[in-house]
Amino acid sequence: MNAFDAMNEKADTARWDQRYATDDYVFGTAPNAFLASQAFRLQPGMQALAVADGEGRNGVWLAEQGLQVLSVDASDVGLHKAAALAAARGVSLRTELADLGEWDWGRGDYDIVVAIFIQFAGPALRRRLFEGMRAALKPGGLLLLQGYRPEQLGYGTGGPKEAENLYTAELLREAFAGMDILHLHAHDSEIAEGHGHHGMSALIDLVARKPEVSPAE
């Protein structure tokens, strides 16, 4: 990461710290609806990574399903709220403060990687994140991802303002080539996730499985 990118990263982290510095949970405390719809794929004891988990709504829900969860985010404020939510719900949640562009994702440590609305990332950072997610999965592990499509710019009900940060089916198929696409669905749906995401939204959902025998990362 060059000095300009590092400066932007620090500025972005400060923005999220400021956004989360409220008694309310910006995106609510209920899990993302797409993630909750995939509960049938989860088994107690699975190792799960919740990417850019913010205030913890998704990581805590995964822990409530009996998974062993690591919640990572660049906002210390968000992670403190995630820990408080886990304590209130009576579940264990590991948290880690991380610059995901530089973070060590490990190799084959997780049964499940969850990435919900992580579209703070432009194309270059997104490539690094997607590569890290693939590497982090065990053979046979599942990626559960939801994001906004370019049509979201017309709705204006959440998400980034930069078109390059948004997902298309073609982009996701290319990014996760070599994984088995179990579910890829573009749809316009009403969502209600706190005051951060609220209203009709242009969404795309992905479930992809890492092959049992995978080539070297």
Secondary structure, 3 states (H helix, E strand, C coil): CCHHHHHHHHHHHHHHHHHHCCCCCCCCCCCCHHHHHCHHHCCCCCEEEEECCCCCHHHHHHHHCCCEEEEEECCHHHHHHHHHHHHHHCCCCEEEECCCCCCCCCCCCEEEEEEECCCCCCHHHHHHHHHHHHHHEEEEEEEEEEEECCCHHHHCCCCCCCHHHCCCHHHHHHHCCCCEEEEEEEEEEEEEECCCEEEEEEEEEEEEECCCCCCCC
